[in-house]
Amino acid sequence: MIVEKTAVTAAAGLMALAARTAPKAKGQDEILITLLTSAQQKKLSAAMTEYGTKHELGFFLRDAKNIAKSDACLVIGVKGNVPVGINCGACGYTTCAAFTKASAAAKKRTTSFVGPNCAVRMADIGIAVGSAAKTAQIHNVDNRIMYSAGSVAMNLGFLGKECTVAYAIPLSALGKNIFFDRVA
């Protein structure tokens, strides 16, 4: 399986490239990308298990097992508190200045992600994640986009302190897709 693992790692690099070069609003790149090391993957799986147990979220436990079995895991995040500067109002604030003020005043959170977030930056991360998953599919690498793993990876600091939203894409190359027919 060494050949397959090497190929998965190469595909992960191409996925990171696809996410980096994906279209972004006004050409402003606020996307953060990391390919987890084996040690980080183990830490992520353990933290997901702990979080899922503590909060009685079975899908975190299921997803933690997938992370542990994966050959690689790409995490894509965004600096969602950086406004685009077009005063579109999609974030719920009338101006980007009002959004920035609200973002700076945000209290300690108890949620998976940091908010508020610029809606346009949320579109940017969606396009980047979609581009990465498409690249995995083109190269026949089994994958699944995971909110659960992304939120825990972000909270573990794998994307730095500026990250406000993240998704993980674990990758596998086995005879059976480990992300299919999963038991919650």
Secondary structure as UniProt FT lines:
FT   HELIX           2..21
FT   HELIX           25..27
FT   STRAND          31..35
FT   HELIX           38..54
FT   TURN            55..56
FT   HELIX           58..69
FT   STRAND          72..78
FT   TURN            80..81
FT   TURN            90..91
FT   HELIX           96..104
FT   HELIX           119..138
FT   TURN            139..140
FT   STRAND          142..143
FT   HELIX           147..155
FT   TURN            156..159
FT   TURN            161..162
FT   STRAND          165..172
FT   TURN            178..179
//
